Amino acid sequence: MASVLKKRGAVRQAGTSGGRGEIPTPGAKGVAGRFRDALAIARQTGLLRGPRTKIVRGRMPNALVQKAKVSSGVHSDTELIEVALANLAVADEYPSWLLSQRGTVSKDTDLEF
C-alpha cells in the first residue's frame, strides 16, 4: 500500500490510483466522517494493502450514486465502492475503534462549541 501522508489536518495517500485526493482525518464530523473512519479502520487492519486487482462492477441508478457520493464526500465511482465496502467490512469494529480514540485529541484543540 502507498504511504499515508499528513497534510494540514488531512490524510493523503501518496502514489495511489483512482483519483483519490485528500481524505479528512478519522473523527471528522457527520456521515462522511464516519465513512472516513471506516476507511481508517480498514487501512489499520490491513484490508487496503496489496495490489488492486479485483474488479467490481454494477449498474446503479444515477440518483443513488450521486446521493451516496454527496453523503460520503467522495468524488469517483472507485472511491465510492471502496468506502462502501470498507464500511461493510468493518461495521462491527467501528464502536470499539471509536471508543479507543478517546483522549487522542489534545485538550488544547478548539472544537468550536
N, C-alpha and C positions, 0 to 999 in steps of 0.2 A: 504494500500500500504506500502511497505517496506520503511524504511528511506533512504534518499539520503545523501551520504557522500562525502565531498570534499576531494580530494587527489591529490596533485601535479598537479594542473591545469586541473583536470578531475573530472567528476561526476561518482560515482559508486553507484548503488543501492544495499543496503545490504539485504540479505535474499530473493532475487528473484530467481525464477527458470528460465530455458530456456537458461542457459549458457551465460547470459549477463555479460560482463566484464566492463571495464571502458568505459565511454562514454565521448567524448570531450565536454567541456562546451559550452553553447549556444554562437553563434557568431563565431564558428570555420570556417576556410576558406573552400571555394569550395562547391561542391554539397553535399558532406557528411555533411558538417556543416549545410547546410540548412535543411537536413533531421533531424539532431540532434536538430535543433531549433524547428522543428515541434513537436518532442517528448517533448521538454521542455514546449512548449505551451500546449500540451495535458496533461502533468503532472500538470501544473499550473491550468488548468481549470477543473481538476478532472477526466478527461477521462481515466486515467490509474489506478484509485482507484478501490478497490474491488477485489473479488476473480476472478481468471482467469478460468472461467468455460465454456466459449464459444469456441467450436472447429470450426476452419475454415480450409477447405482443398481445394485443387485443383491440377490438373495436369498441369504443365507448361513446356515449352521447356527448356532444361538444359541451353542452351546458354543465354536465357532471365534471368533465375535465377542467373547464375554466373555473368553476366554483372550488374545486379541490386545490387548484393552483393558488387561488386567492387565499383560501383558508390556511394553506400550508406555507405560503410565502415562497414557493419555488417558481421557476420560470420555464424549465424544459420538461418534456414528457419523461425523459430518462430519470431526471431528478425526482419527479413526482412518483414514479414507480418505486424508486429507491426509498423514498420517505415512507410510502405506504407499506412496503414490505418490511422495512425496519420497525415501523410502528406495530405491525402484526407480530413480528418475530420476538420483540422484547416487551410486549404489553405486560406480561406477568412480572417482569423485573422492574418496571417503572416505579412503583410505590417505594420499594426498598432503596432503589438508587436515589430517588428524590430525597428520602429521609437521610441518606448518607451524605448528602450535600449540605446538611445543616452545619452552620458555622463556617462555611467556606467563603462567605462574603465578608470582607473586612467591616468592622463596626464603624469605620470612618466613611464608608460608602454612602453617598446621598441617594436615598431611594425615592426622592421626590414625593413624599407624603405630605 
